[in-house]
Amino acid sequence: MSSGSEDSFVNTMGIRGVPVKCECGRNSVMKTSKTKTNPGRPFFRCPTYRNDHLFKWVEDAVYEEVEYTLVKVESFESDISKAKVEIECIKNVNDELMEEVRKTKIELNRLSLAMKVGFGIVCLLIVLCIVMMMIEKSFGLYLSSY
Ligand SMILES: [Zn+2]
């Protein structure tokens, strides 16, 4: 492995976190340093091993990943807080709507009862009219028979 130059330079190509690919398009490979200054230290490298291609220490990549993840977690926590507030608002609206439905049901029951009573009165009036007409007719007949 010709990895003798990894102590002298770092070329992250501006990639934050774990570099999956080098800028040349090749997938990065993970290797372990065998130099005297960094023995056993893992790094990501472009398989071309050219100096102007990717080189990044794994610990730096992992640190950036953790940093990014922490920011994401904070963002999630903020989103969860917002969602909790929204759920509370929806609950309140729901409670108001349920109260409105309850009131409307009572109003409908009242109207229904009023309509039944009204219908009963109308029926009674019709029956009364028919009876009156019959009485009038028979009374008329009674009168005309004399
Ligand atoms: Zn490359």
Backbone and ligand atoms as CSV (ligand in chain L), in Angstrom:
chain,resi,resn,atom,element,x,y,z
A,1,MET,N,N,0.847,-1.201,0.000
A,1,MET,CA,C,0.000,0.000,0.000
A,1,MET,C,C,0.877,1.244,0.000
A,2,SER,N,N,0.690,2.105,-0.947
A,2,SER,CA,C,1.513,3.318,-1.039
A,2,SER,C,C,0.836,4.476,-0.337
A,3,SER,N,N,0.802,4.404,0.976
A,3,SER,CA,C,0.120,5.448,1.735
A,3,SER,C,C,1.095,6.227,2.605
A,4,GLY,N,N,2.257,6.411,2.087
A,4,GLY,CA,C,3.298,7.074,2.862
A,4,GLY,C,C,3.075,8.550,3.066
A,5,SER,N,N,2.197,9.166,2.278
A,5,SER,CA,C,2.084,10.629,2.334
A,5,SER,C,C,0.965,11.119,3.245
A,6,GLU,N,N,0.206,10.214,3.913
A,6,GLU,CA,C,-0.975,10.675,4.645
A,6,GLU,C,C,-0.662,11.536,5.872
A,7,ASP,N,N,0.558,11.523,6.321
A,7,ASP,CA,C,0.907,12.367,7.459
A,7,ASP,C,C,1.063,13.828,7.054
A,8,SER,N,N,1.442,14.048,5.830
A,8,SER,CA,C,1.821,15.392,5.420
A,8,SER,C,C,0.638,16.264,5.006
A,9,PHE,N,N,-0.500,15.665,4.627
A,9,PHE,CA,C,-1.597,16.521,4.151
A,9,PHE,C,C,-2.956,15.865,4.421
A,10,VAL,N,N,-3.972,16.718,4.427
A,10,VAL,CA,C,-5.355,16.251,4.520
A,10,VAL,C,C,-6.096,16.922,3.376
A,11,ASN,N,N,-6.835,16.152,2.601
A,11,ASN,CA,C,-7.607,16.730,1.505
A,11,ASN,C,C,-9.045,16.209,1.600
A,12,THR,N,N,-9.893,16.967,2.309
A,12,THR,CA,C,-11.274,16.509,2.537
A,12,THR,C,C,-12.181,16.815,1.354
A,13,MET,N,N,-11.693,17.593,0.380
A,13,MET,CA,C,-12.466,17.998,-0.804
A,13,MET,C,C,-13.732,18.746,-0.393
A,14,GLY,N,N,-13.710,19.316,0.792
A,14,GLY,CA,C,-14.865,20.088,1.272
A,14,GLY,C,C,-16.042,19.230,1.695
A,15,ILE,N,N,-15.789,17.923,1.821
A,15,ILE,CA,C,-16.881,17.009,2.191
A,15,ILE,C,C,-16.979,16.953,3.715
A,16,ARG,N,N,-18.178,17.226,4.245
A,16,ARG,CA,C,-18.414,17.127,5.689
A,16,ARG,C,C,-18.844,15.698,6.004
A,17,GLY,N,N,-18.413,15.203,7.151
A,17,GLY,CA,C,-18.794,13.858,7.566
A,17,GLY,C,C,-18.017,12.796,6.804
A,18,VAL,N,N,-18.607,11.612,6.728
A,18,VAL,CA,C,-17.940,10.483,6.072
A,18,VAL,C,C,-17.943,10.703,4.560
A,19,PRO,N,N,-16.768,10.744,3.923
A,19,PRO,CA,C,-16.726,10.933,2.475
A,19,PRO,C,C,-16.973,9.617,1.740
A,20,VAL,N,N,-18.110,9.534,1.057
A,20,VAL,CA,C,-18.447,8.295,0.344
A,20,VAL,C,C,-17.645,8.208,-0.950
A,21,LYS,N,N,-17.508,9.386,-1.615
A,21,LYS,CA,C,-16.797,9.410,-2.911
A,21,LYS,C,C,-15.741,10.505,-2.918
A,22,CYS,N,N,-14.735,10.302,-3.713
A,22,CYS,CA,C,-13.746,11.349,-3.999
A,22,CYS,C,C,-14.352,12.236,-5.098
A,23,GLU,N,N,-13.792,13.410,-5.275
A,23,GLU,CA,C,-14.305,14.299,-6.321
A,23,GLU,C,C,-14.169,13.687,-7.718
A,24,CYS,N,N,-13.232,12.755,-7.869
A,24,CYS,CA,C,-13.036,12.111,-9.178
A,24,CYS,C,C,-14.142,11.099,-9.478
A,25,GLY,N,N,-14.997,10.824,-8.491
A,25,GLY,CA,C,-16.133,9.933,-8.706
A,25,GLY,C,C,-15.917,8.532,-8.163
A,26,ARG,N,N,-14.686,8.226,-7.777
A,26,ARG,CA,C,-14.418,6.877,-7.249
A,26,ARG,C,C,-14.891,6.787,-5.794
A,27,ASN,N,N,-15.388,5.614,-5.400
A,27,ASN,CA,C,-15.781,5.385,-3.995
A,27,ASN,C,C,-14.539,5.416,-3.121
A,28,SER,N,N,-14.658,6.083,-1.976
A,28,SER,CA,C,-13.513,6.157,-1.064
A,28,SER,C,C,-13.318,4.804,-0.386
A,29,VAL,N,N,-12.105,4.547,0.034
A,29,VAL,CA,C,-11.805,3.311,0.756
A,29,VAL,C,C,-11.253,3.680,2.134
A,30,MET,N,N,-11.514,2.785,3.107
A,30,MET,CA,C,-10.997,3.055,4.443
A,30,MET,C,C,-9.734,2.208,4.661
A,31,LYS,N,N,-8.674,2.883,5.042
A,31,LYS,CA,C,-7.394,2.203,5.256
A,31,LYS,C,C,-6.861,2.574,6.633
A,32,THR,N,N,-5.824,1.895,7.043
A,32,THR,CA,C,-5.194,2.183,8.333
A,32,THR,C,C,-3.746,2.628,8.098
A,33,SER,N,N,-3.393,3.723,8.743
A,33,SER,CA,C,-2.050,4.274,8.586
A,33,SER,C,C,-1.005,3.334,9.191
A,34,LYS,N,N,0.100,3.219,8.474
A,34,LYS,CA,C,1.193,2.374,8.987
A,34,LYS,C,C,2.456,3.204,9.193
A,35,THR,N,N,2.290,4.531,9.231
A,35,THR,CA,C,3.458,5.396,9.408
A,35,THR,C,C,3.870,5.446,10.875
A,36,LYS,N,N,5.051,5.964,11.121
A,36,LYS,CA,C,5.562,6.051,12.495
A,36,LYS,C,C,4.792,7.091,13.299
A,37,THR,N,N,4.406,8.187,12.620
A,37,THR,CA,C,3.715,9.265,13.341
A,37,THR,C,C,2.250,8.948,13.625
A,38,ASN,N,N,1.576,8.178,12.776
A,38,ASN,CA,C,0.157,7.850,12.977
A,38,ASN,C,C,-0.096,6.351,12.833
A,39,PRO,N,N,0.556,5.522,13.615
A,39,PRO,CA,C,0.359,4.076,13.428
A,39,PRO,C,C,-1.045,3.636,13.843
A,40,GLY,N,N,-1.711,2.866,12.987
A,40,GLY,CA,C,-3.034,2.317,13.296
A,40,GLY,C,C,-4.168,3.324,13.207
A,41,ARG,N,N,-3.866,4.533,12.728
A,41,ARG,CA,C,-4.918,5.565,12.635
A,41,ARG,C,C,-5.671,5.392,11.321
A,42,PRO,N,N,-7.000,5.149,11.394
A,42,PRO,CA,C,-7.747,4.894,10.156
A,42,PRO,C,C,-8.028,6.172,9.366
A,43,PHE,N,N,-8.129,6.044,8.050
A,43,PHE,CA,C,-8.410,7.198,7.182
A,43,PHE,C,C,-9.191,6.771,5.943
A,44,PHE,N,N,-9.887,7.738,5.364
A,44,PHE,CA,C,-10.571,7.521,4.077
A,44,PHE,C,C,-9.645,8.025,2.986
A,45,ARG,N,N,-9.612,7.309,1.881
A,45,ARG,CA,C,-8.679,7.664,0.820
A,45,ARG,C,C,-9.305,7.357,-0.536
A,46,CYS,N,N,-8.986,8.185,-1.519
A,46,CYS,CA,C,-9.352,7.863,-2.900
A,46,CYS,C,C,-8.477,6.684,-3.318
A,47,PRO,N,N,-9.051,5.666,-4.003
A,47,PRO,CA,C,-8.236,4.495,-4.371
A,47,PRO,C,C,-7.090,4.819,-5.331
A,48,THR,N,N,-7.091,6.035,-5.904
A,48,THR,CA,C,-5.964,6.391,-6.787
A,48,THR,C,C,-4.703,6.707,-5.978
A,49,TYR,N,N,-4.872,7.050,-4.698
A,49,TYR,CA,C,-3.769,7.437,-3.796
A,49,TYR,C,C,-2.990,8.645,-4.300
A,50,ARG,N,N,-3.600,9.456,-5.166
A,50,ARG,CA,C,-2.919,10.659,-5.657
A,50,ARG,C,C,-3.072,11.764,-4.615
A,51,ASN,N,N,-2.084,12.608,-4.541
A,51,ASN,CA,C,-2.064,13.638,-3.502
A,51,ASN,C,C,-3.192,14.660,-3.628
A,52,ASP,N,N,-3.629,14.948,-4.860
A,52,ASP,CA,C,-4.704,15.925,-5.023
A,52,ASP,C,C,-6.087,15.264,-4.944
A,53,HIS,N,N,-6.149,14.011,-4.489
A,53,HIS,CA,C,-7.431,13.318,-4.303
A,53,HIS,C,C,-7.733,13.173,-2.812
A,54,LEU,N,N,-8.906,12.602,-2.536
A,54,LEU,CA,C,-9.417,12.540,-1.156
A,54,LEU,C,C,-8.472,11.875,-0.160
A,55,PHE,N,N,-8.331,12.576,0.965
A,55,PHE,CA,C,-7.698,11.974,2.131
A,55,PHE,C,C,-8.338,12.608,3.363
A,56,LYS,N,N,-8.889,11.792,4.235
A,56,LYS,CA,C,-9.520,12.323,5.444
A,56,LYS,C,C,-9.402,11.326,6.579
A,57,TRP,N,N,-8.992,11.803,7.736
A,57,TRP,CA,C,-8.933,10.927,8.901
A,57,TRP,C,C,-10.349,10.522,9.299
A,58,VAL,N,N,-10.540,9.250,9.647
A,58,VAL,CA,C,-11.863,8.728,10.032
A,58,VAL,C,C,-12.385,9.468,11.262
A,59,GLU,N,N,-11.497,9.761,12.223
A,59,GLU,CA,C,-11.953,10.423,13.457
A,59,GLU,C,C,-12.540,11.817,13.147
A,60,ASP,N,N,-11.936,12.527,12.172
A,60,ASP,CA,C,-12.467,13.843,11.781
A,60,ASP,C,C,-13.858,13.687,11.165
A,61,ALA,N,N,-13.978,12.664,10.288
A,61,ALA,CA,C,-15.258,12.407,9.624
A,61,ALA,C,C,-16.329,12.053,10.656
A,62,VAL,N,N,-15.963,11.188,11.612
A,62,VAL,CA,C,-16.914,10.761,12.645
A,62,VAL,C,C,-17.306,11.957,13.516
A,63,TYR,N,N,-16.317,12.788,13.856
A,63,TYR,CA,C,-16.604,13.984,14.669
A,63,TYR,C,C,-17.619,14.876,13.951
A,64,GLU,N,N,-17.410,15.073,12.659
A,64,GLU,CA,C,-18.340,15.910,11.881
A,64,GLU,C,C,-19.734,15.285,11.807
A,65,GLU,N,N,-19.749,13.947,11.657
A,65,GLU,CA,C,-21.042,13.237,11.623
A,65,GLU,C,C,-21.803,13.434,12.937
A,66,VAL,N,N,-21.077,13.296,14.053
A,66,VAL,CA,C,-21.695,13.455,15.377
A,66,VAL,C,C,-22.207,14.886,15.544
A,67,GLU,N,N,-21.355,15.844,15.126
A,67,GLU,CA,C,-21.730,17.262,15.219
A,67,GLU,C,C,-23.022,17.514,14.441
A,68,TYR,N,N,-23.072,16.989,13.209
A,68,TYR,CA,C,-24.232,17.153,12.329
A,68,TYR,C,C,-25.464,16.492,12.946
A,69,THR,N,N,-25.253,15.284,13.503
A,69,THR,CA,C,-26.359,14.547,14.123
A,69,THR,C,C,-26.908,15.314,15.324
A,70,LEU,N,N,-25.997,15.920,16.121
A,70,LEU,CA,C,-26.443,16.697,17.291
A,70,LEU,C,C,-27.319,17.870,16.853
A,71,VAL,N,N,-26.901,18.547,15.778
A,71,VAL,CA,C,-27.694,19.670,15.249
A,71,VAL,C,C,-29.071,19.156,14.833
A,72,LYS,N,N,-29.074,17.982,14.177
A,72,LYS,CA,C,-30.336,17.389,13.733
A,72,LYS,C,C,-31.228,17.051,14.922
A,73,VAL,N,N,-30.624,16.469,15.965
A,73,VAL,CA,C,-31.378,16.090,17.167
A,73,VAL,C,C,-32.007,17.338,17.794
A,74,GLU,N,N,-31.213,18.426,17.865
A,74,GLU,CA,C,-31.743,19.683,18.412
A,74,GLU,C,C,-32.920,20.167,17.585
A,75,SER,N,N,-32.766,20.053,16.257
A,75,SER,CA,C,-33.836,20.462,15.349
A,75,SER,C,C,-35.084,19.601,15.565
A,76,PHE,N,N,-34.870,18.277,15.752
A,76,PHE,CA,C,-35.989,17.363,16.006
A,76,PHE,C,C,-36.701,17.736,17.304
A,77,GLU,N,N,-35.871,18.046,18.333
A,77,GLU,CA,C,-36.455,18.404,19.629
A,77,GLU,C,C,-37.327,19.644,19.492
A,78,SER,N,N,-36.814,20.617,18.716
A,78,SER,CA,C,-37.581,21.838,18.475
A,78,SER,C,C,-38.875,21.528,17.721
A,79,ASP,N,N,-38.762,20.651,16.705
A,79,ASP,CA,C,-39.955,20.256,15.932
A,79,ASP,C,C,-40.976,19.562,16.821
A,80,ILE,N,N,-40.481,18.695,17.725
A,80,ILE,CA,C,-41.381,17.957,18.621
A,80,ILE,C,C,-42.114,18.943,19.540
A,81,SER,N,N,-41.370,19.945,20.050
A,81,SER,CA,C,-41.997,20.953,20.917
A,81,SER,C,C,-43.098,21.692,20.158
A,82,LYS,N,N,-42.778,22.083,18.911
A,82,LYS,CA,C,-43.772,22.783,18.090
A,82,LYS,C,C,-44.994,21.899,17.854
A,83,ALA,N,N,-44.730,20.617,17.552
A,83,ALA,CA,C,-45.823,19.674,17.287
A,83,ALA,C,C,-46.704,19.514,18.526
A,84,LYS,N,N,-46.060,19.489,19.711
A,84,LYS,CA,C,-46.824,19.361,20.960
A,84,LYS,C,C,-47.766,20.554,21.133
A,85,VAL,N,N,-47.246,21.768,20.855
A,85,VAL,CA,C,-48.067,22.980,20.958
A,85,VAL,C,C,-49.230,22.901,19.976
A,86,GLU,N,N,-48.926,22.455,18.740
A,86,GLU,CA,C,-49.977,22.336,17.722
A,86,GLU,C,C,-51.041,21.326,18.143
A,87,ILE,N,N,-50.604,20.197,18.712
A,87,ILE,CA,C,-51.554,19.167,19.167
A,87,ILE,C,C,-52.464,19.755,20.254
A,88,GLU,N,N,-51.865,20.534,21.158
A,88,GLU,CA,C,-52.646,21.174,22.227
A,88,GLU,C,C,-53.705,22.101,21.635
A,89,CYS,N,N,-53.304,22.890,20.610
A,89,CYS,CA,C,-54.236,23.800,19.928
A,89,CYS,C,C,-55.369,23.004,19.277
A,90,ILE,N,N,-54.999,21.901,18.595
A,90,ILE,CA,C,-56.006,21.073,17.919
A,90,ILE,C,C,-56.973,20.496,18.950
A,91,LYS,N,N,-56.426,20.075,20.111
A,91,LYS,CA,C,-57.279,19.536,21.182
A,91,LYS,C,C,-58.292,20.588,21.636
A,92,ASN,N,N,-57.803,21.825,21.807
A,92,ASN,CA,C,-58.691,22.908,22.241
A,92,ASN,C,C,-59.793,23.158,21.222
A,93,VAL,N,N,-59.387,23.202,19.932
A,93,VAL,CA,C,-60.373,23.411,18.862
A,93,VAL,C,C,-61.379,22.273,18.868
A,94,ASN,N,N,-60.873,21.036,19.055
A,94,ASN,CA,C,-61.732,19.859,19.101
A,94,ASN,C,C,-62.744,19.968,20.246
A,95,ASP,N,N,-62.246,20.391,21.416
A,95,ASP,CA,C,-63.133,20.554,22.571
A,95,ASP,C,C,-64.222,21.577,22.264
A,96,GLU,N,N,-63.817,22.702,21.628
A,96,GLU,CA,C,-64.791,23.740,21.274
A,96,GLU,C,C,-65.835,23.196,20.305
A,97,LEU,N,N,-65.357,22.429,19.321
A,97,LEU,CA,C,-66.279,21.852,18.333
A,97,LEU,C,C,-67.237,20.865,18.986
A,98,MET,N,N,-66.726,20.055,19.902
A,98,MET,CA,C,-67.575,19.087,20.593
A,98,MET,C,C,-68.664,19.805,21.392
A,99,GLU,N,N,-68.281,20.920,22.031
A,99,GLU,CA,C,-69.242,21.717,22.791
A,99,GLU,C,C,-70.303,22.287,21.852
A,100,GLU,N,N,-69.830,22.733,20.674
A,100,GLU,CA,C,-70.743,23.292,19.666
A,100,GLU,C,C,-71.727,22.211,19.183
A,101,VAL,N,N,-71.199,20.997,18.957
A,101,VAL,CA,C,-72.033,19.875,18.514
A,101,VAL,C,C,-73.080,19.553,19.588
A,102,ARG,N,N,-72.656,19.563,20.845
A,102,ARG,CA,C,-73.562,19.266,21.959
A,102,ARG,C,C,-74.704,20.284,21.992
A,103,LYS,N,N,-74.335,21.586,21.858
A,103,LYS,CA,C,-75.348,22.647,21.874
A,103,LYS,C,C,-76.310,22.501,20.706
A,104,THR,N,N,-75.742,22.202,19.521
A,104,THR,CA,C,-76.566,22.047,18.310
A,104,THR,C,C,-77.543,20.887,18.466
A,105,LYS,N,N,-77.073,19.785,19.080
A,105,LYS,CA,C,-77.945,18.625,19.304
A,105,LYS,C,C,-79.129,19.016,20.186
A,106,ILE,N,N,-78.861,19.761,21.251
A,106,ILE,CA,C,-79.919,20.208,22.157
A,106,ILE,C,C,-80.908,21.080,21.391
A,107,GLU,N,N,-80.364,21.994,20.570
A,107,GLU,CA,C,-81.202,22.905,19.771
A,107,GLU,C,C,-82.078,22.115,18.804
A,108,LEU,N,N,-81.462,21.081,18.168
A,108,LEU,CA,C,-82.200,20.241,17.225
A,108,LEU,C,C,-83.320,19.488,17.927
A,109,ASN,N,N,-83.033,18.956,19.114
A,109,ASN,CA,C,-84.057,18.253,19.884
A,109,ASN,C,C,-85.223,19.185,20.199
A,110,ARG,N,N,-84.880,20.426,20.557
A,110,ARG,CA,C,-85.905,21.423,20.872
A,110,ARG,C,C,-86.773,21.706,19.640
A,111,LEU,N,N,-86.080,21.915,18.498
A,111,LEU,CA,C,-86.791,22.200,17.250
A,111,LEU,C,C,-87.672,21.021,16.846
A,112,SER,N,N,-87.123,19.806,17.007
A,112,SER,CA,C,-87.859,18.596,16.659
A,112,SER,C,C,-89.144,18.505,17.488
A,113,LEU,N,N,-89.019,18.782,18.783
A,113,LEU,CA,C,-90.178,18.751,19.680
A,113,LEU,C,C,-91.193,19.812,19.268
A,114,ALA,N,N,-90.673,21.019,18.945
A,114,ALA,CA,C,-91.554,22.122,18.529
A,114,ALA,C,C,-92.301,21.748,17.254
A,115,MET,N,N,-91.596,21.081,16.311
A,115,MET,CA,C,-92.231,20.676,15.058
A,115,MET,C,C,-93.313,19.633,15.304
A,116,LYS,N,N,-93.034,18.666,16.217
A,116,LYS,CA,C,-94.013,17.625,16.536
A,116,LYS,C,C,-95.274,18.254,17.127
A,117,VAL,N,N,-95.049,19.204,18.064
A,117,VAL,CA,C,-96.176,19.888,18.698
A,117,VAL,C,C,-96.964,20.667,17.646
A,118,GLY,N,N,-96.190,21.368,16.763
A,118,GLY,CA,C,-96.829,22.152,15.694
A,118,GLY,C,C,-97.640,21.271,14.771
A,119,PHE,N,N,-97.064,20.122,14.400
A,119,PHE,CA,C,-97.755,19.176,13.519
A,119,PHE,C,C,-99.024,18.642,14.190
A,120,GLY,N,N,-98.898,18.351,15.474
A,120,GLY,CA,C,-100.056,17.880,16.247
A,120,GLY,C,C,-101.162,18.913,16.245
A,121,ILE,N,N,-100.783,20.191,16.435
A,121,ILE,CA,C,-101.787,21.273,16.456
A,121,ILE,C,C,-102.464,21.388,15.096
A,122,VAL,N,N,-101.661,21.336,14.027
A,122,VAL,CA,C,-102.213,21.434,12.664
A,122,VAL,C,C,-103.192,20.292,12.417
A,123,CYS,N,N,-102.790,19.059,12.794
A,123,CYS,CA,C,-103.666,17.894,12.629
A,123,CYS,C,C,-104.968,18.103,13.384
A,124,LEU,N,N,-104.842,18.571,14.608
A,124,LEU,CA,C,-106.013,18.821,15.456
A,124,LEU,C,C,-106.939,19.837,14.799
A,125,LEU,N,N,-106.320,20.917,14.224
A,125,LEU,CA,C,-107.115,21.960,13.554
A,125,LEU,C,C,-107.842,21.393,12.340
A,126,ILE,N,N,-107.132,20.541,11.562
A,126,ILE,CA,C,-107.755,19.936,10.375
A,126,ILE,C,C,-108.946,19.082,10.798
A,127,VAL,N,N,-108.729,18.247,11.819
A,127,VAL,CA,C,-109.812,17.384,12.324
A,127,VAL,C,C,-110.988,18.252,12.788
A,128,LEU,N,N,-110.640,19.329,13.503
A,128,LEU,CA,C,-111.658,20.260,14.007
A,128,LEU,C,C,-112.464,20.868,12.859
A,129,CYS,N,N,-111.747,21.274,11.782
A,129,CYS,CA,C,-112.394,21.851,10.608
A,129,CYS,C,C,-113.346,20.850,9.970
A,130,ILE,N,N,-112.838,19.582,9.824
A,130,ILE,CA,C,-113.674,18.537,9.204
A,130,ILE,C,C,-114.927,18.323,10.044
A,131,VAL,N,N,-114.744,18.242,11.352
A,131,VAL,CA,C,-115.875,18.038,12.264
A,131,VAL,C,C,-116.870,19.192,12.137
A,132,MET,N,N,-116.317,20.427,12.114
A,132,MET,CA,C,-117.170,21.625,11.986
A,132,MET,C,C,-117.966,21.580,10.696
A,133,MET,N,N,-117.242,21.191,9.580
A,133,MET,CA,C,-117.911,21.127,8.276
A,133,MET,C,C,-119.017,20.091,8.290
A,134,MET,N,N,-118.734,18.943,8.941
A,134,MET,CA,C,-119.733,17.874,9.011
A,134,MET,C,C,-120.936,18.316,9.829
A,135,ILE,N,N,-120.642,18.991,10.956
A,135,ILE,CA,C,-121.731,19.484,11.806
A,135,ILE,C,C,-122.572,20.486,11.017
A,136,GLU,N,N,-121.842,21.395,10.334
A,136,GLU,CA,C,-122.530,22.431,9.559
A,136,GLU,C,C,-123.413,21.813,8.470
A,137,LYS,N,N,-122.829,20.753,7.820
A,137,LYS,CA,C,-123.551,20.082,6.732
A,137,LYS,C,C,-124.821,19.413,7.264
A,138,SER,N,N,-124.623,18.663,8.390
A,138,SER,CA,C,-125.788,17.949,8.941
A,138,SER,C,C,-126.803,18.946,9.512
A,139,PHE,N,N,-126.296,20.058,10.064
A,139,PHE,CA,C,-127.190,21.089,10.584
A,139,PHE,C,C,-127.967,21.739,9.437
A,140,GLY,N,N,-127.237,21.947,8.338
A,140,GLY,CA,C,-127.858,22.512,7.133
A,140,GLY,C,C,-128.944,21.579,6.601
A,141,LEU,N,N,-128.613,20.279,6.598
A,141,LEU,CA,C,-129.575,19.283,6.122
A,141,LEU,C,C,-130.796,19.275,7.029
A,142,TYR,N,N,-130.514,19.390,8.336
A,142,TYR,CA,C,-131.576,19.376,9.350
A,142,TYR,C,C,-132.491,20.555,9.110
A,143,LEU,N,N,-131.858,21.731,8.801
A,143,LEU,CA,C,-132.657,22.944,8.571
A,143,LEU,C,C,-133.471,22.848,7.285
A,144,SER,N,N,-132.790,22.287,6.253
A,144,SER,CA,C,-133.489,22.245,4.946
A,144,SER,C,C,-134.617,21.211,4.932
A,145,SER,N,N,-134.576,20.287,5.888
A,145,SER,CA,C,-135.658,19.284,5.923
A,145,SER,C,C,-136.949,19.890,6.433
A,146,TYR,N,N,-136.891,21.070,7.014
A,146,TYR,CA,C,-138.111,21.764,7.440
A,146,TYR,C,C,-138.588,22.771,6.445
L,1,ZN,ZN,ZN,-10.085,10.553,-6.478
